[in-house]
């Protein structure tokens, strides 16, 4: 791992976790794996990478196998030109789990990770035992059309070669907009973490991939409606929303695709839950996932 993407002191992971690169679905996925027992898969979103989950991995590793992938195009995974539809990102993650020999698993997902998590759960409901969905909408579901009209969501349609040229070398400026405007406490997304993630997004192809995650929302909406037409999810789901961001609508979104949903607001918090309220978020997730010891 190169020096600029070290995570010591950023989001420390348990020493027992190791990193691997797994080839699947035509791409290379960087993944952390460690622990023993039933598996829990932690899926990040835009503006971070799998590095965000250190606190939660530490809280869960005593009696679980922890699996933390970097999504296609993010972190230290490869950055191909296409394949950023969430249905395809789900194929990537399931492919990693197949290589690891993991049949059933719990899902914890944030931001874009929610969209990938829904695609995983909808296409493999027999494999997902519980799902935690944190602070994001689902394309095509519930209040989606209203969300699309929000001026703050302008970045959903931002991408292409000219946009890549505008942001090239200015990744930190672009990302600061998200870390600041989607926080209740921007100062809690500290300077070291901002430098770390900005360096990851400055890698060749990384920002193009980040744009592609959003530009694929129209196809994701079509796919999600097709998933829903086959019926709602039946596994227990915990829907968490930051008080200052998606809390007012996260229940409506997730209840639109699942029948067994618990909805909780994370107080005094915006979108970046592992930065703004790491202890509260970790406790909510740990309490929702049955202890095995």
DRENKEPA-507891 format. One record per residue (C-alpha): x, y, z; residue in one letter. Coordinates in steps of 0.05 Angstrom, whole numbers, m for minus. Layout:
<sites>
+--------+--------+--------+------+
!      x !      y !      z ! rest !
+--------+--------+--------+------+
!      X !      Y !      Z !    a !
...
+--------+--------+--------+------+
</sites>
This chain:
<sites>
+--------+--------+--------+------+
!      x !      y !      z ! rest !
+--------+--------+--------+------+
!      0 !      0 !      0 !    x !
!     29 !     67 !    m19 !    x !
!     44 !    119 !     34 !    x !
!    m10 !    168 !     15 !    x !
!    m66 !    118 !     27 !    x !
!    m44 !     91 !     95 !    x !
!   m101 !     91 !    144 !    x !
!    m65 !     86 !    211 !    x !
!    m94 !    141 !    254 !    x !
!   m149 !    155 !    203 !    x !
!   m198 !     98 !    217 !    x !
!   m156 !     45 !    252 !    x !
!   m176 !    m26 !    237 !    x !
!   m165 !    m86 !    282 !    x !
!    m96 !   m116 !    274 !    x !
!   m127 !   m183 !    257 !    x !
!   m154 !   m156 !    192 !    x !
!   m115 !   m168 !    128 !    x !
!   m121 !   m138 !     59 !    x !
!   m132 !   m177 !     m5 !    x !
!   m144 !   m162 !    m78 !    x !
!   m198 !   m206 !   m109 !    x !
!   m210 !   m211 !   m183 !    x !
!   m284 !   m216 !   m200 !    x !
!   m335 !   m193 !   m252 !    x !
!   m279 !   m164 !   m295 !    x !
!   m250 !   m119 !   m242 !    x !
!   m203 !   m121 !   m181 !    x !
!   m233 !   m108 !   m113 !    x !
!   m191 !    m88 !    m54 !    x !
!   m220 !   m118 !     10 !    x !
!   m204 !   m123 !     83 !    x !
!   m221 !   m189 !    117 !    x !
!   m213 !   m212 !    189 !    x !
!   m245 !   m246 !    249 !    x !
!   m285 !   m309 !    253 !    x !
!   m358 !   m329 !    257 !    x !
!   m418 !   m304 !    218 !    x !
!   m401 !   m253 !    165 !    x !
!   m418 !   m179 !    163 !    x !
!   m403 !   m138 !    100 !    x !
!   m391 !    m63 !    108 !    x !
!   m404 !    m23 !     44 !    x !
!   m383 !     50 !     38 !    x !
!   m408 !    105 !     m8 !    x !
!   m384 !    167 !    m45 !    x !
!   m332 !    212 !    m13 !    x !
!   m300 !    157 !     29 !    x !
!   m278 !     85 !     19 !    x !
!   m279 !     22 !     60 !    x !
!   m231 !     59 !    106 !    x !
!   m291 !     92 !    139 !    x !
!   m311 !     29 !    177 !    x !
!   m253 !     21 !    226 !    x !
!   m293 !     37 !    289 !    x !
!   m349 !    m11 !    271 !    x !
!   m301 !    m67 !    250 !    x !
!   m267 !    m61 !    318 !    x !
!   m334 !    m66 !    354 !    x !
!   m357 !   m128 !    315 !    x !
!   m295 !   m169 !    303 !    x !
!   m297 !   m208 !    368 !    x !
!   m351 !   m255 !    343 !    x !
!   m357 !   m241 !    269 !    x !
!   m320 !   m245 !    204 !    x !
!   m313 !   m174 !    179 !    x !
!   m310 !   m161 !    104 !    x !
!   m297 !    m90 !     80 !    x !
!   m292 !    m80 !      4 !    x !
!   m274 !    m17 !    m33 !    x !
!   m327 !    m12 !    m88 !    x !
!   m306 !    m13 !   m161 !    x !
!   m275 !     54 !   m177 !    x !
!   m264 !     72 !   m104 !    x !
!   m207 !     67 !    m54 !    x !
!   m155 !     17 !    m77 !    x !
!   m200 !    m23 !   m123 !    x !
!   m191 !    m18 !   m198 !    x !
!   m225 !     38 !   m237 !    x !
!   m253 !     11 !   m303 !    x !
!   m290 !     56 !   m351 !    x !
!   m358 !     26 !   m338 !    x !
!   m401 !    m19 !   m295 !    x !
!   m423 !     31 !   m242 !    x !
!   m496 !     12 !   m243 !    x !
!   m512 !    m10 !   m172 !    x !
!   m537 !    m78 !   m197 !    x !
!   m468 !    m90 !   m225 !    x !
!   m432 !    m64 !   m164 !    x !
!   m473 !   m115 !   m126 !    x !
!   m447 !   m169 !   m172 !    x !
!   m376 !   m146 !   m154 !    x !
!   m390 !   m152 !    m79 !    x !
!   m425 !   m219 !    m84 !    x !
!   m367 !   m244 !   m127 !    x !
!   m318 !   m225 !    m71 !    x !
!   m361 !   m263 !    m21 !    x !
!   m363 !   m324 !    m67 !    x !
!   m287 !   m325 !    m71 !    x !
!   m283 !   m319 !      5 !    x !
!   m333 !   m377 !     12 !    x !
!   m385 !   m334 !     48 !    x !
!   m456 !   m358 !     36 !    x !
!   m498 !   m317 !     84 !    x !
!   m482 !   m249 !    113 !    x !
!   m507 !   m185 !    146 !    x !
!   m501 !   m119 !    108 !    x !
!   m483 !    m51 !    136 !    x !
!   m486 !      3 !     82 !    x !
!   m478 !     79 !     76 !    x !
!   m493 !    129 !     21 !    x !
!   m482 !     96 !    m48 !    x !
!   m472 !     32 !     m8 !    x !
!   m546 !     32 !      9 !    x !
!   m561 !     27 !    m66 !    x !
!   m512 !    m30 !    m74 !    x !
!   m539 !    m63 !    m12 !    x !
!   m610 !    m61 !    m38 !    x !
!   m588 !    m93 !   m103 !    x !
!   m552 !   m148 !    m65 !    x !
!   m611 !   m161 !    m19 !    x !
!   m661 !   m160 !    m76 !    x !
!   m622 !   m207 !   m120 !    x !
!   m598 !   m253 !    m64 !    x !
!   m651 !   m248 !     m8 !    x !
!   m634 !   m318 !     16 !    x !
!   m563 !   m296 !     31 !    x !
!   m575 !   m231 !     69 !    x !
!   m597 !   m242 !    141 !    x !
!   m600 !   m169 !    163 !    x !
!   m589 !   m102 !    130 !    x !
!   m569 !    m34 !    159 !    x !
!   m584 !     23 !    111 !    x !
!   m553 !     90 !    131 !    x !
!   m572 !    159 !    105 !    x !
!   m586 !    156 !     30 !    x !
!   m644 !    149 !    m18 !    x !
!   m657 !     94 !    m68 !    x !
!   m665 !    114 !   m142 !    x !
!   m736 !    104 !   m166 !    x !
!   m764 !     89 !    m97 !    x !
!   m810 !    131 !    m53 !    x !
!   m796 !    206 !    m56 !    x !
!   m743 !    198 !   m110 !    x !
!   m774 !    247 !   m160 !    x !
!   m778 !    300 !   m105 !    x !
!   m705 !    288 !    m87 !    x !
!   m685 !    298 !   m159 !    x !
!   m715 !    368 !   m158 !    x !
!   m674 !    390 !    m98 !    x !
!   m621 !    442 !   m119 !    x !
!   m572 !    411 !    m69 !    x !
!   m572 !    348 !   m111 !    x !
!   m542 !    381 !   m173 !    x !
!   m483 !    333 !   m170 !    x !
!   m529 !    275 !   m192 !    x !
!   m521 !    298 !   m264 !    x !
!   m449 !    324 !   m259 !    x !
!   m399 !    284 !   m300 !    x !
!   m365 !    276 !   m366 !    x !
!   m297 !    296 !   m395 !    x !
!   m306 !    370 !   m385 !    x !
!   m327 !    361 !   m313 !    x !
!   m268 !    315 !   m303 !    x !
!   m222 !    370 !   m329 !    x !
!   m254 !    421 !   m282 !    x !
!   m242 !    377 !   m221 !    x !
!   m174 !    348 !   m240 !    x !
!   m123 !    372 !   m190 !    x !
!   m180 !    403 !   m149 !    x !
!   m209 !    340 !   m120 !    x !
!   m203 !    367 !    m49 !    x !
!   m243 !    429 !    m67 !    x !
!   m299 !    386 !    m98 !    x !
!   m301 !    337 !    m40 !    x !
!   m299 !    391 !     13 !    x !
!   m367 !    414 !    m14 !    x !
!   m397 !    347 !      6 !    x !
!   m361 !    340 !     72 !    x !
!   m381 !    410 !     92 !    x !
!   m452 !    419 !     65 !    x !
!   m476 !    349 !     84 !    x !
!   m450 !    354 !    156 !    x !
!   m480 !    384 !    218 !    x !
!   m409 !    386 !    246 !    x !
!   m360 !    394 !    187 !    x !
!   m302 !    401 !    236 !    x !
!   m311 !    329 !    257 !    x !
!   m291 !    308 !    187 !    x !
!   m220 !    327 !    206 !    x !
!   m162 !    350 !    163 !    x !
!   m124 !    284 !    164 !    x !
!   m185 !    247 !    138 !    x !
!   m198 !    299 !     84 !    x !
!   m127 !    294 !     59 !    x !
!   m131 !    218 !     60 !    x !
!   m195 !    213 !     19 !    x !
!   m175 !    270 !    m28 !    x !
!   m112 !    231 !    m44 !    x !
!   m153 !    169 !    m60 !    x !
!   m199 !    209 !   m106 !    x !
!   m139 !    240 !   m140 !    x !
!   m118 !    172 !   m166 !    x !
!   m125 !    163 !   m242 !    x !
!   m197 !    146 !   m259 !    x !
!   m224 !    154 !   m188 !    x !
!   m264 !    218 !   m199 !    x !
!   m291 !    193 !   m265 !    x !
!   m316 !    132 !   m228 !    x !
!   m346 !    176 !   m174 !    x !
!   m385 !    215 !   m226 !    x !
!   m407 !    150 !   m259 !    x !
!   m438 !    126 !   m194 !    x !
!   m486 !    184 !   m198 !    x !
!   m496 !    185 !   m273 !    x !
!   m521 !    113 !   m270 !    x !
!   m580 !    132 !   m225 !    x !
!   m629 !    131 !   m283 !    x !
!   m613 !     58 !   m297 !    x !
!   m612 !     44 !   m222 !    x !
!   m683 !     70 !   m217 !    x !
!   m705 !     23 !   m272 !    x !
!   m670 !    m35 !   m238 !    x !
!   m698 !    m19 !   m169 !    x !
!   m769 !    m16 !   m196 !    x !
!   m758 !    m84 !   m227 !    x !
!   m732 !   m112 !   m161 !    x !
!   m791 !    m84 !   m123 !    x !
!   m840 !   m114 !   m173 !    x !
!   m818 !   m182 !   m148 !    x !
!   m837 !   m165 !    m76 !    x !
!   m810 !   m130 !    m15 !    x !
!   m751 !   m154 !     26 !    x !
!   m768 !   m196 !     87 !    x !
!   m704 !   m195 !    128 !    x !
!   m700 !   m146 !    187 !    x !
!   m675 !    m78 !    165 !    x !
!   m649 !    m20 !    207 !    x !
!   m656 !     47 !    172 !    x !
!   m612 !    102 !    202 !    x !
!   m614 !    175 !    183 !    x !
!   m573 !    235 !    205 !    x !
!   m618 !    286 !    239 !    x !
!   m594 !    341 !    192 !    x !
!   m597 !    301 !    127 !    x !
!   m639 !    240 !    108 !    x !
!   m672 !    224 !    174 !    x !
!   m739 !    255 !    153 !    x !
!   m745 !    209 !     93 !    x !
!   m703 !    147 !    106 !    x !
!   m762 !    110 !    136 !    x !
!   m806 !    123 !     75 !    x !
!   m751 !    101 !     28 !    x !
!   m733 !     36 !     62 !    x !
!   m804 !     17 !     80 !    x !
!   m817 !     24 !      6 !    x !
!   m774 !    m38 !     m7 !    x !
!   m777 !    m78 !     58 !    x !
!   m831 !   m101 !    106 !    x !
!   m792 !   m110 !    171 !    x !
!   m761 !    m41 !    182 !    x !
!   m738 !     m5 !    245 !    x !
!   m724 !     70 !    235 !    x !
!   m677 !    110 !    279 !    x !
!   m653 !    182 !    275 !    x !
!   m580 !    195 !    294 !    x !
!   m585 !    261 !    333 !    x !
!   m538 !    320 !    324 !    x !
!   m511 !    289 !    260 !    x !
!   m509 !    300 !    186 !    x !
!   m492 !    251 !    131 !    x !
!   m421 !    231 !    152 !    x !
!   m443 !    187 !    210 !    x !
!   m376 !    152 !    224 !    x !
!   m343 !    221 !    229 !    x !
!   m396 !    260 !    266 !    x !
!   m425 !    208 !    313 !    x !
!   m381 !    145 !    310 !    x !
!   m399 !    120 !    380 !    x !
!   m474 !    129 !    372 !    x !
!   m474 !     98 !    303 !    x !
!   m432 !     39 !    325 !    x !
!   m478 !     25 !    384 !    x !
!   m540 !     26 !    340 !    x !
!   m510 !    m23 !    292 !    x !
!   m481 !    m69 !    345 !    x !
!   m547 !    m71 !    382 !    x !
!   m585 !    m89 !    318 !    x !
!   m539 !   m146 !    299 !    x !
!   m549 !   m206 !    346 !    x !
!   m489 !   m222 !    389 !    x !
!   m461 !   m291 !    378 !    x !
!   m416 !   m302 !    439 !    x !
+--------+--------+--------+------+
</sites>
